[in-house]
Amino acid sequence: MSSTTGLDWFKSSYSSAQGDSCVEIAVTEQAIHVRDSKDVTRPHFGVGRDGWSHLVVFVADV
């Protein structure tokens, strides 16, 4: 997997004005990277595009 330094992180437009209780994502060709917006110094994880697509469909159905 490619280096994750210098990723462009962003939050959902549904995130509160305080920016708490949200995750941030960064998109690369290889993966979607996810981190906790409350503590960006903690490790993040990456998931492949197919896995991300399955997650989004699942969450939309909940």
N, C-alpha and C positions, 0 to 999 in steps of 0.2 A: 504494500500500500504506500501511497505517496506521503511525503512529509505533510504534517498538519499545521505547521507554523505559518502564520500569515493568512489563515482562512478568513473569509468574509462571513461572519456570523450574523444571523438575523432572527428576530422573534416573530411570532404570529401577530397579525393585526388585531387579534382578539385579546392580546396580553393587556393587563391593566396598565394604567398610567404610571403606577409605581414600578412596573417591570418585574414584580415578584411572582412567584408561583408559576413560572413558565420555563419552557425549555427553549434553547436556541438551536438552530441548525445551520450547517454550512454544506454546500453542495460542491462535490468534485466529480470528475469523470468516473472515478472508481466507486465512490460511496457517498452516502448522506451521513454526515457527522452530527451527533447530538450531544448537547451538554446542558447542565443545570445553570440557569441564568442567575441563580442566587449565589453561586460560588464557582466562578469560571476558572479557578485555579485547580479544581478537581479534574481528574481524568475524564475524558469524553469517550464515546464509543462510535464506531462507524458501522453502518449496515448497507448492504448492497442495494442497488436500485430496485430489484425485484422484491426484496424483503421490505423495503420502504413502501412500495406500492401496496403490498399485502396489508401492512400495518394501517395505512391510510384508509383503505377500503373497510377494514375491520372497525376502526374507530368511527367512521361515518355511519356504520350500521348500528352502533351502540345507542 
